[in-house]
Structures are given as C-alpha cells and as structure tokens.
Amino acid sequence: MTDAAVLKYETQDIVVDEVFPHTPETIWKTLTNGELMGRWIMPPSGFEAVEGTHFTFQTTPAGAWDGTIRCQVLEVRPYERFAYSWKGGDEGNIGYGSRLDTVVTWTLTKVDNGTRLRLVHSGFVTPKNDTAFSNMSNGWPKVLSRLGSVTDEQN
C-alpha cells in the first residue's frame, strides 16, 4: 500500500450559533426565499427550497476558478432544518479558489425569546481549504448579522 492510499484528510467545520427575536417561521422565510437570500448572502441562480434542486452563487473568480459556487438542496424540514452542498474552486488553485466540497446546514430551534439559528458549514479539508476556512470563519458571522437585519425588515 502506498502512502497516498492511507492518507486520511482532517476536516474542520465552521459553527455559528445565534438567537434572533423572531419566530422560526419568519427566520425560515428569510433563509429559503431566493429574493431575500440575495440580500443577506448572494443572489442565487436557479434556487428553490426543494430537495434535489441545483442552484449557484457567483463570487470573485480566482485563477482557474470562475467564481461559481455550485449548490444542491440536500434537506428541507420547514421551520427546523435546511441544508445544501457548497462546491467550488479548482484543483489547480492554491489558497483562495482551491477546490471546495462542503455542506451548509441551518438548524432552527424555538426558544423563549425567539429562534436559535445554528449554522454549520462542514467539510473543510486541511490544509487544502485553510484559506477558505479562515475567510469563511470571519465571513459567516457577518452574513448572519445581515440575515438578522433582513429578517427585522420582514416584521
């Protein structure tokens, strides 16, 4: 057996947990409405909150990568859980724009003062995805803040 055959990759997850003063139904609408999604993360193309749906986001290209993030809705449990794959990058890129094959999972839990929203962006392979992990670890809390602002406007 070669060294490559036994190579096991370590992965890292980003976890952001926040409580919003809104019902799960209100948060759900902000999470799963394409027009609203475009205001707190990026405008999606082809998005529907239906399992199996393929959609894309467009971000800044880098090297051999055209900046397209390819997603597929994996799970839809209204007012409880929403998950989609998040794939992008190119094998030829190092750092920003390296190949990424991850999953974004949103979990909503009703609490006394609103809804706990837990984001888990899982599957960052180290060290290959270290740049994406670092950038997105800083970015996701900002995205959740914008999600909160967009949700505030719904009331």
N, C-alpha and C positions, 0 to 999 in steps of 0.2 A: 504494500500500500504506500502510495506517495504521500508526502507531507500535505499536498493540496487536497488529497482525498479525505484527510482527517481534520482539515481546517474548519474550526467552528467559529462562526461570527457571533460577536456580542452585539446586542441591540440595546437601545435606550428609548425611553418614552418621555414625552412632554406631558405633564399633567397640570391643568389649571382648574381651580375649583373656586366658584364664586356664587354668592347668594344675591339674587335680584328681587326687588319688591314687586314682582309680577306673578300672575298665575302661570302654571305650566302651559296652559292653552295659548297665552299671549307670547311667551318665550318661544313656543313651538312655531307659531306663525312667523316670527322673525327668523328662526332657524331654517324654515323649509319653504319660504316664499322667495322665488328667484329674484324678483324686483327688490325686495328688502335685503336679501343676501348680498346683492350687488352694492349696497350702501355700507355694509359693515365688514365685508371681506374683499371680494372682487366680483364683478358681474360674471355670472356663469353663462355658458352657452349650451343649450340643449337640456337644461336642468328640469327635472320633475322629481318630487319626493316619492318616487315609486321604485321599489326594489328592482334591481336589474338595469335601471336607466343609466346610460353613459352620458357624461357631460364633461365640459372642460372649463378651466380658468386660464387666463392669459396673463403672464407676468414678464418680467425683464429677461430677455434671452441672454445666453452666455455660451461662448464657444460653439460647440456642435449642437447645443440645445436651443430649440426655437422658442423657449419660454412657455410652452403649453403644458399645463398640469392636467393629466387625464384622470378622470374620476369615474367610479361606478357606485351607485347606491347599493349598499350591502344589506342594510337593515332599516326598517321603518316601523317603529312601535309608537303610534301617536301619543304625544304628551309624555313619553317616557324615554325613548332611545332612538337615535338617528346616527347611522354610520355609513361612511363611504371610503373607498380606496382613494389614495392620493399618490399618483405616479408621475414622475417627470425626470428631467435631466438626461444625460448621455454618458455612456460608459467611458468615452474619451475625455470627459471633463474631470478636473481635479478641483476641489473646493466648491465654490458656488456653481451650481448646474451639474454636479455629479449625479449619477443615476440614483433615483429615489423610488422606493416601493414601500409605501406606508399606509396606515389606516387612521382615519379621523373618526372618533366616536364621541358623541354628545349624549350625556345622561342627565335627565331632568328628574328631580325629586322634590315633591311638595314639602315645604317646611312652614313653620308658624308664620314667618314674616315674608313669605313669597316662594321662590323656587331656587333650589340649589342646582346650578348648572356645572357639570363636570365635563371638561374636555380632556380626552386622552388622545394624543397623536403618537401612535406607536410604530415601532419597527425601524428606527434609525440605526443603520449598521455602522459600527465603529471600526476603524477610523474613517472609512469612506464618506460617511454622511455627517462628519463632525461639524462642517461649516453650516450645513442646513440645520442641524440640531441647534447650534448656537444661535443662528439668525432667527429661527422659528421660536426658540425658547424666549427670546426677547420680544418677538412679534405677537405671539398668541395673546398675552395679557392685554396688549393694545387693541387687538381685534375684539376681545371680549368687552373692553370698555366701549368701543364703537357699537357693538351689538346691544349693550345696555342703553346707549343713547338712542339708537333706532327704536328699540322696544319702548323707551319712555315716550317717544312721539306717537306710539300706537294708542296710548290711553287718552 
